[in-house]
Amino acid sequence: MATTLRPTVAEIRLSAVRKNLQKLKRTAAPARVLFVVKANAYGHGALPLARLAEREALCWGFGVSSVEEGLALRESGVISPVLVLGSLYPFESFVEAINADLMVTIASLDAARQVTAAAKELGKKAVCHIKLETGMGRIGARRPSVLKIYDELEGSGAVAVAGMYTHLSSADTDPAYTAEQLGFFGETVKELKERGARGLTFHAANSCAAVNIPASRFDMVRCGIAAYGLADGFEPAMTLKTKIVFIKNVREGAFISYNKSFRADRPMKIATIPAGYGDGYLRRFSNKADVLIGGRRCRVLGNVTMDMTMVDVTAVKDAAVGSEAVLLGRQGTEEITAQELADIAGTITYEIVTLVSGRVPRVYAE
Ligand SMILES: Cc1ncc(COP(=O)(O)O)c(C=O)c1O
């Protein structure tokens, strides 16, 4: 890895990810756990976490969003099952997926024909999971198409149907809608079984459903956010932190940051930290978020800039160049949660961690 001098890092606690996955495994059993590591494991680093999970048998396999993400896992030595959750295009992607033993999602008859053609061309059996639309409105075939796809793939001799799944849109907000989605899914499972489908893995649950709705677990649960600790009862794995690089005292009336976006109403001591929206620390946090320095909450002053952010350290007598600043996570008894930042930005915790940018080194700690 390139030399890291800038003190801004995302520290990922492996012990937290391990504990979270163990808890998911216990909760979901006998259903298996597919550890969703798409989007660089929601910003936590897909390769180190997948290697950890595989080495310690913390999950059955991995969920990724694209063939590229699956290939990266294979190139780093991961041999567990990998399911590509996205709909593949261009269709040449099927060739790459089959070659690398990635299971693919088939959500249309067209894709079913393409994966069959790719498998025949390679002379290698493709393995797929069929995706059923039950109310997410993203990708998925309707029930009659699912049955047709199943018949066509099974009849082809070139593709093994290993599973059928759906995705819940509102497991955390709308129990009635979720029950409807699960009911529809359950009926489709029954219909496939009546058609003679045997040995398929049926799955529907994301983290929230896996933990709270036993009837959603079927044969496997697909968990991302809880594994990263951003669900009730789980331990957050990521701390985003840096160090003060500049400090100054200003008089009353001094302006801070672009567009004079903060004006000091009294003499203040102000720290500059080397993290900004180029690191995924959102501009929406300007004048609203807190940063932990010396174990205290210190308010962000003025607009967050691309690479630097100013913070009020008037109350932290010993704050100095080199003092640690925590933007997300714990310091002493204080904590900035992803939910707190998400509320400020009008978003969800998923986005807060996933947006931590590529230039922030991920540092792994036990
Ligand atoms: C198809 C699919 N399954 C499972 C998940 C995991 O969801 P969660 O992170 O809420 O556990 C996702 C994430 O968005 C997904 O797109």
The ligand as an SDF file (V2000), in Angstrom:
LIG
                    3D

 16 16  0  0  0  0  0  0  0  0999 V2000
  -30.5830   -7.8620   -2.8500 C   0  0  0  0  0  0  0  0  0  0  0  0
  -30.0610   -7.4670   -1.5180 C   0  0  0  0  0  0  0  0  0  0  0  0
  -30.0420   -8.3760   -0.5350 N   0  0  0  0  0  0  0  0  0  0  0  0
  -29.5840   -8.0790    0.6960 C   0  0  0  0  0  0  0  0  0  0  0  0
  -29.1150   -6.8160    1.0040 C   0  0  0  0  0  0  0  0  0  0  0  0
  -28.6050   -6.5300    2.3880 C   0  0  0  0  0  0  0  0  0  0  0  0
  -29.4250   -5.6290    3.0920 O   0  0  0  0  0  0  0  0  0  0  0  0
  -29.0430   -5.1390    4.5520 P   0  0  0  0  0  0  0  0  0  0  0  0
  -27.7950   -4.3620    4.4190 O   0  0  0  0  0  0  0  0  0  0  0  0
  -30.1940   -4.3050    4.9660 O   0  0  0  0  0  0  0  0  0  0  0  0
  -28.8570   -6.3460    5.3910 O   0  0  0  0  0  0  0  0  0  0  0  0
  -29.1310   -5.8420    0.0190 C   0  0  0  0  0  0  0  0  0  0  0  0
  -28.6700   -4.4930    0.3300 C   0  0  0  0  0  0  0  0  0  0  0  0
  -29.0990   -3.5020   -0.0910 O   0  0  0  0  0  0  0  0  0  0  0  0
  -29.6190   -6.1780   -1.2830 C   0  0  0  0  0  0  0  0  0  0  0  0
  -29.6440   -5.2700   -2.2710 O   0  0  0  0  0  0  0  0  0  0  0  0
  1  2  1  0
  2  3  1  0
  2 15  2  0
  3  4  2  0
  4  5  1  0
  5  6  1  0
  5 12  2  0
  6  7  1  0
  7  8  1  0
  8  9  2  0
  8 10  1  0
  8 11  1  0
 12 13  1  0
 12 15  1  0
 13 14  2  0
 15 16  1  0
M  END
$$$$
